[in-house]
Structures are given as C-alpha cells and as structure tokens.
C-alpha cells in the first residue's frame, strides 16, 4: 500500500478526530461514533490500482454514517465493494439492511446515504470504483447496493479472491497492468449486476426491445461520427459495454458490424444517386464515418462484390437507361466481410 495511517502514535483524546480525517482523505467523508466507550484504535492502508481506490481497514468497533451533507461535499462518487476479512459489518442503504461475515462481499453507493455498523473489532478490504466508469443505470445499481453478495458461486466466487489479491498487492503493478486490472474489476462487477437481473418475462422483453430500438436509432443518427463505437454507444444509454453486446446477441449481428453495415448502406444509397454534381467517392465515405478511403473500398467490395466506383458506374448506367435503380447484389455473410 502507498499510505498507512494508524492511531497508534496519536494521543487518545485525538484518535477519533484523526480517524475521521483519515477516512475522509482516503475514502469518503463520514461521521464516526465509537462503540463501547473504550479507547479507539484503527489502522488504514490505502493505495490505487488504475482508477480504483483500494484500502484495508482494521479498527475497533464503531458506527459510521454518510449523510446528504457529506455527499454534497464530495467531488466524486464511488460504488464500493467491501470484502469482510474478520468481524462483522451491518450495512443499511436504500431501505435495505444486510449483515456481512468473514468471506462475504457487500456493496454500497457513496452517492446515496448509507450506514455501517461494526459491532466488534473488524478487518475489511475496500475497493472503490468511480461511479462514472461503471456505465450502469441508477436502477441497475439499486439492485445490488445495500446487499451482501455470497462468494460460494457465480461472480461473487470470482470477485472475492481477485479483490483480495488486488488490494494486498496494490503497489506492485505497472501503470499499464493496473489500468487493465481496474477494467477487469469493473467488467466483473457489471457481470455481477447482470446476474441479479430478474428472470426474463414479457414486460422485460418489451423493455429490452425498446432499448434495442433506441440504440439502433442512436446509431443511425451518429453514423457520420468516426468515433462511433460500442463504448460510446453504451455510455450514451447508461449501460455497460458487456450488456450492450448481450442485447445484440439475439439480433444476429454485433454492434460493430451493425455500425459498419449501416454506413455501407448509406454510402451505397448516396453513390447511386443520379445527377451531374455527384460527390466524390472519398467525400461520401468520410460523410458516413469512414476515415480511410482504402479501408472503405475494401469493406464495400466485401459487402457488394464490386468497388464503390464500379457501383456508381452501374447505377448511373441504369439511371440513364431509364430502367430505375440497380438493385444491390446479394451481400456476403457479414462474418465474411473484411475487418
């Protein structure tokens, strides 16, 4: 860990204030009340792994609460995962109450008030993930915050040892490795949230269909943006990239292939227009999000079997002949298109 704070060298009368300041500076501001009227002792080791804030907390019994005033003073909000090492923790948030024992995971959202009760001396590893990096909606987060996640199966069984090693070795990773590990934690957490989704029913299928329709409309409205990609599409709809890909599993096409196909269709339509002031092939390609002309020509030929210029010539011949618009040749399988 990069920083270790302990009350051991602090005068007893100042220990509680020191602990509150340590929590606010390394985690998030909270109000702390010791239990039992005994002298308070605690140790806090903190570090970072990519965008994650990690910590190991060992302390005597206390209660802690995060209120709306604490939230208003915080520059950034997090979703926290606690890995209980020893002792017990009771978490209350969003009308839920959950009790965690050794080996359990508990989840809380620092953007909403919550309370923690540690009835006896305890030890816990903490991982704080930036809320903005999760790409999850408020409704999705509410499914897991204020709850204890079992570690006997599913994502909980994967997360517990992973987070334990991550926190204990926080200062041993290169910046590149730390960034990748942070991304893995966020992806695993998103999968854990998906595991908690209710069983699919007619109402959920309708909601899922509406979301897919909104995503398709978003893609159509942003085809000209060269940066249009699954990451940005997921963020615009407040979902994870993993969930975005799952939505399109039943659509028979990946999100990336759908973007490429729609761009090609708009290019083919525009190149097939008749008129003397027809735009150049490269300008059409750029207008619909293709930055590299050579790449555009390659994927166009892969889709339609002829080059963009040949397509334009054939369309012009048909239009001049008065026979109408030339129908596109049957496309090859999307899985066979060049990347």
C-alpha positions in Angstrom: 0.0 0.0 0.0 1.2 3.5 -0.7 -0.1 5.1 2.5 -0.6 3.7 6.0 -2.4 5.7 8.7 -2.7 4.5 12.3 -3.9 5.9 15.6 -1.1 4.2 17.5 1.0 7.3 17.8 -1.9 9.7 18.3 -3.0 10.9 21.7 -6.1 9.1 22.9 -8.1 12.3 23.0 -7.4 13.0 19.3 -7.7 9.4 18.0 -11.3 9.7 16.9 -10.8 13.0 15.1 -7.7 11.6 13.4 -9.6 8.6 12.3 -12.5 10.6 10.8 -10.0 12.8 8.9 -8.2 9.7 7.6 -11.4 8.2 6.3 -12.4 11.5 4.6 -9.0 11.9 3.0 -8.6 8.4 1.7 -12.1 7.1 1.2 -15.2 9.4 1.6 -16.3 11.8 4.4 -18.4 10.0 7.1 -19.5 10.6 10.7 -17.9 8.0 13.1 -19.1 7.0 16.6 -17.0 4.5 18.6 -18.9 1.7 20.4 -18.5 0.6 24.0 -16.9 3.7 25.4 -13.4 2.2 25.1 -10.3 3.9 23.7 -10.4 3.8 19.9 -7.6 2.2 17.7 -7.5 1.8 14.0 -5.2 1.2 11.0 -5.9 2.2 7.4 -3.7 1.2 4.5 -4.6 2.8 1.1 -3.5 2.7 -2.5 -4.6 3.0 -6.1 -4.9 0.4 -8.9 -5.7 2.3 -12.1 -8.9 4.3 -11.5 -9.7 2.2 -8.4 -9.1 3.4 -4.8 -8.3 0.4 -2.6 -7.9 0.1 1.2 -7.5 -2.3 4.1 -9.3 -1.2 7.3 -8.6 -2.7 10.7 -10.3 -0.9 13.6 -12.2 -1.3 16.9 -16.0 -1.3 16.9 -17.7 1.8 15.6 -20.7 3.0 13.7 -20.3 5.2 10.6 -22.9 7.2 8.6 -22.7 9.0 5.3 -25.4 11.7 5.0 -26.5 14.1 2.3 -24.3 16.8 3.7 -21.3 14.5 3.3 -22.3 13.7 -0.2 -22.7 17.3 -1.2 -19.0 18.0 -0.1 -17.6 15.1 -2.2 -16.1 15.9 -5.6 -16.6 12.4 -6.9 -18.9 9.5 -6.1 -18.0 5.8 -6.0 -19.5 2.4 -5.8 -17.8 0.4 -3.0 -17.2 -3.3 -2.5 -16.2 -4.5 0.9 -14.5 -7.8 1.4 -15.0 -8.9 5.0 -11.9 -10.4 6.5 -12.8 -10.7 10.2 -15.5 -9.4 12.5 -18.9 -8.4 11.1 -20.4 -5.4 9.2 -24.1 -4.4 9.0 -24.8 -2.2 6.0 -28.0 -0.2 5.7 -28.8 1.7 2.4 -31.9 2.3 0.3 -34.2 0.7 2.8 -32.2 -2.5 2.9 -30.2 -4.0 5.8 -27.5 -6.6 5.2 -25.2 -8.4 7.5 -21.7 -9.5 6.2 -19.4 -12.0 7.9 -15.9 -13.2 7.0 -15.7 -14.1 3.3 -18.8 -12.1 2.3 -18.9 -9.1 -0.1 -21.1 -6.1 0.5 -21.9 -3.3 -2.0 -22.7 0.4 -1.3 -23.1 3.6 -3.3 -21.4 6.7 -1.9 -23.8 8.9 -3.9 -26.6 7.8 -1.6 -26.8 7.9 2.2 -25.7 4.7 4.0 -24.7 3.5 7.4 -22.2 0.9 8.6 -22.1 -0.8 11.9 -19.1 -2.8 13.1 -20.1 -4.3 16.5 -16.7 -5.6 17.4 -13.1 -5.2 16.1 -13.0 -6.0 12.5 -10.9 -6.1 9.3 -12.2 -5.4 5.8 -10.7 -4.8 2.3 -12.4 -2.0 0.4 -12.4 -1.3 -3.4 -14.0 2.0 -4.6 -14.9 2.1 -8.3 -15.7 5.5 -9.9 -19.4 5.6 -10.5 -18.9 7.3 -13.8 -16.7 4.5 -15.1 -19.3 1.7 -14.5 -21.7 2.6 -17.3 -24.6 1.3 -15.2 -28.0 3.0 -14.7 -29.3 4.0 -11.2 -31.9 1.2 -11.4 -29.2 -1.4 -12.1 -27.0 -0.1 -9.2 -30.0 -0.2 -6.8 -30.3 -3.9 -7.4 -27.0 -4.6 -5.6 -26.3 -1.7 -3.3 -27.2 -2.3 0.3 -26.8 -6.0 -0.2 -24.4 -8.8 0.7 -23.1 -10.9 -2.2 -22.3 -14.6 -1.5 -19.0 -15.9 -2.6 -19.9 -19.6 -3.0 -20.7 -19.4 -6.7 -21.1 -17.1 -9.7 -19.3 -13.7 -10.0 -19.0 -13.5 -6.2 -16.8 -16.6 -6.2 -14.5 -15.0 -8.8 -14.5 -11.4 -7.3 -13.6 -12.3 -3.7 -10.1 -13.8 -4.3 -9.5 -11.4 -7.2 -10.2 -8.3 -5.0 -8.2 -9.8 -2.1 -5.1 -10.2 -4.2 -5.7 -6.8 -5.9 -5.8 -4.9 -2.6 -3.0 -6.7 -0.9 -0.7 -6.1 -3.9 -1.8 -2.6 -4.9 1.6 -1.1 -5.1 3.2 -3.9 -7.2 1.6 -3.3 -10.6 2.9 -1.2 -13.5 0.6 1.6 -14.7 -0.4 -0.5 -17.8 -1.2 -3.6 -15.7 -3.0 -1.5 -13.1 -5.3 0.0 -15.8 -6.1 -3.4 -17.2 -6.8 -4.9 -13.8 -9.1 -2.0 -13.0 -11.0 -2.5 -16.2 -11.4 -6.2 -15.3 -12.8 -5.4 -11.9 -15.4 -3.0 -13.5 -16.4 -5.6 -16.1 -16.7 -8.3 -13.4 -18.8 -6.0 -11.3 -21.1 -5.3 -14.3 -21.5 -9.0 -14.8 -22.4 -9.4 -11.2 -25.1 -6.8 -11.6 -26.4 -8.6 -14.6 -26.6 -11.8 -12.6 -29.1 -10.1 -10.3 -31.5 -9.1 -13.1 -35.0 -10.6 -12.7 -36.0 -13.6 -14.8 -36.9 -12.6 -18.3 -40.7 -12.0 -18.8 -42.9 -10.4 -21.3 -42.5 -7.0 -19.7 -38.7 -7.2 -19.6 -38.7 -8.4 -23.2 -40.7 -5.3 -24.2 -38.3 -3.0 -22.3 -35.4 -4.8 -23.9 -36.9 -4.3 -27.4 -37.4 -0.6 -26.8 -33.8 -0.2 -25.7 -32.5 -2.0 -28.8 -34.7 0.3 -30.9 -33.3 3.4 -29.2 -29.8 2.1 -29.7 -30.4 1.5 -33.4 -31.8 5.0 -33.8 -28.8 6.4 -32.0 -26.5 4.5 -34.4 -28.4 5.9 -37.4 -28.2 9.4 -36.1 -24.5 9.2 -35.5 -23.2 7.2 -38.4 -21.1 10.2 -39.6 -19.1 10.2 -36.4 -15.9 8.2 -37.0 -15.6 7.7 -33.2 -19.0 5.8 -33.1 -18.1 2.6 -31.3 -19.6 0.2 -28.7 -18.0 2.1 -25.7 -19.6 5.4 -26.6 -23.0 3.8 -27.5 -23.1 2.0 -24.2 -22.2 5.2 -22.3 -24.9 7.2 -24.1 -27.5 4.7 -22.9 -26.1 4.3 -19.4 -25.4 0.6 -19.7 -22.2 -1.4 -19.7 -20.4 -2.5 -22.9 -20.9 -6.1 -21.8 -24.7 -5.6 -21.5 -24.8 -3.8 -24.9 -23.2 -6.8 -26.6 -25.7 -9.1 -24.8 -28.6 -7.1 -26.1 -27.5 -7.7 -29.6 -26.8 -11.4 -29.2 -30.4 -12.1 -30.3 -30.2 -9.6 -33.2 -27.9 -11.8 -35.3 -25.2 -9.1 -35.6 -22.6 -7.5 -33.4 -22.8 -3.8 -32.6 -19.6 -3.0 -34.6 -20.8 -4.9 -37.6 -24.2 -3.1 -37.4 -22.4 0.3 -37.5 -20.4 -0.8 -40.5 -23.3 -2.2 -42.4 -25.5 0.9 -41.9 -22.6 3.1 -43.0 -22.2 1.0 -46.2 -25.9 1.1 -46.9 -25.9 4.9 -46.7 -22.8 5.1 -48.9 -24.3 2.8 -51.5 -27.5 4.8 -51.5 -25.7 8.1 -51.9 -23.3 6.8 -54.6 -26.3 5.5 -56.5 -28.0 8.9 -56.9 -28.1 10.4 -60.4 -27.0 14.0 -61.1 -24.2 16.0 -62.5 -22.9 17.3 -59.2 -22.3 13.9 -57.7 -19.9 13.9 -54.7 -16.6 12.1 -54.9 -16.3 8.6 -53.5 -14.0 9.7 -50.8 -16.3 12.5 -49.7 -19.2 10.1 -49.4 -17.1 7.7 -47.4 -16.0 10.4 -45.0 -19.5 11.8 -44.6 -20.6 8.4 -43.3 -17.8 7.8 -40.9 -15.1 6.1 -43.0 -11.8 7.8 -42.4 -9.6 5.6 -44.5 -10.5 5.5 -48.3 -8.6 2.2 -48.9 -10.4 0.6 -45.9 -13.8 1.9 -47.2 -13.1 0.4 -50.7 -12.2 -2.9 -49.2 -15.2 -3.3 -47.0 -17.5 -2.0 -49.7 -16.3 -4.6 -52.2 -16.6 -7.2 -49.5 -20.2 -6.3 -49.0 -21.4 -5.7 -52.5 -18.9 -7.6 -54.7 -17.8 -4.5 -56.7 -15.8 -1.4 -55.9 -17.6 1.9 -55.0 -16.6 3.4 -58.4 -18.0 0.4 -60.2 -21.2 0.6 -58.2 -21.6 4.2 -59.1 -21.0 3.5 -62.8 -23.5 0.7 -62.9 -26.1 2.8 -61.1 -25.5 5.7 -63.5 -25.9 3.4 -66.5 -29.2 2.1 -65.2 -30.5 5.6 -64.3 -29.5 6.9 -67.8 -31.2 3.9 -69.4 -34.4 4.8 -67.6 -34.7 1.4 -66.1 -34.7 2.6 -62.5 -32.4 1.9 -59.6 -30.0 -1.0 -59.9 -30.6 -3.5 -57.1 -27.7 -4.3 -54.8 -26.1 -7.7 -55.4 -26.7 -10.1 -52.6 -24.4 -9.3 -49.7 -21.9 -11.8 -48.5 -22.3 -13.1 -44.9 -21.4 -10.3 -42.5 -18.9 -12.7 -40.9 -17.0 -12.8 -44.2 -16.6 -9.1 -44.5 -13.1 -7.7 -44.2 -12.5 -6.1 -40.8 
